[in-house]
Amino acid sequence: MIRRRHPSATTPQSSDEYGPEDYYGSRKRLFIGLITGTSILLCTILLLFWIIPYIGLANIHPLLPYLTGAFLFALIAVIAWASLGLVLHILKGRPVLGTQRMRGLTIKLFLPLMVLLARFLGISKERVRHSFIKVNNELVRSENGTFEPHEILILTPHCLQSSECSIRLSYNVDHCKRCGKCPVSMLLRLRDHYGVQFAVATGGTIARRIVVQKRPRMIIAVACERDLTSGIQDTYPLPVFGVLNERPNGPCLDTFVPEETMEKALRLFLKNPPLPISLNAAVYGADTSSPPTVSAEGEE
């Protein structure tokens, strides 16, 4: 369950007020331990690839063992540098040792191997995915600045929609009647207030097509840990900030995401965002879509 904090009645929320997230109790140390173990294992395997055939390579050419060794040691150095830089990046909250793009190496290389290592150690996939999403979000926050509203896409699964609703929203979210029985009406309110894009996907293929059509520079995705992990992998190098949904009725049925959580995530990446919806309502009244009009005489 994600912690909820109520915004101040007088002070706008800043992006620094978002976090730390719980991610179902997962911690960064699990990710750090797995990526360290994976790196050591990779380096050991590469070293064995040089030691075992050393004699046979010398029979082919006297210099071949040294050339092969130089290549493998260079590869070991890159893996060690990447993993160390990534761990320091996670701990310090900023890129170090020139590792600004280590998120891609984590997604493409380390994560699948980390899952295999975790399985061997008896650690569940869910714990690894939670830890990965947490680390990914911190890397995205540290590596990316802010964006114009139209450059940000809120992408959610169809299971946020009420199972009793007969309206299909995967092609046009504006078909929603905004009855308030599911989070879709809240997400539309955030979309209208901040001017961002919003879409509902029924699966990975539809989600990829939406991304191609809307061409965002930043995605705030809501899903379960499995779909978030695969979505982050599929859309790299596009930055994806993951928000885990809440599943009071089990997976894929009437899931939920808090408005406060989504609004805080949005405000992390928006350039010059307006007042939060709650503060906007306190200042302008119940209608948060626009401020009150003032007549020439200065009366509302």
Helices and strands as residue ranges (DSSP letters): G 15-17, H 28-51, H 54-60, H 64-92, H 102-105, I 106-110, H 111-120, H 125-143, G 149-151, E 152-157, G 158-160, G 173-175, H 184-194, E 197-201, H 204-214, E 218-223, H 225-235, E 240-244, H 259-269, H 277-284
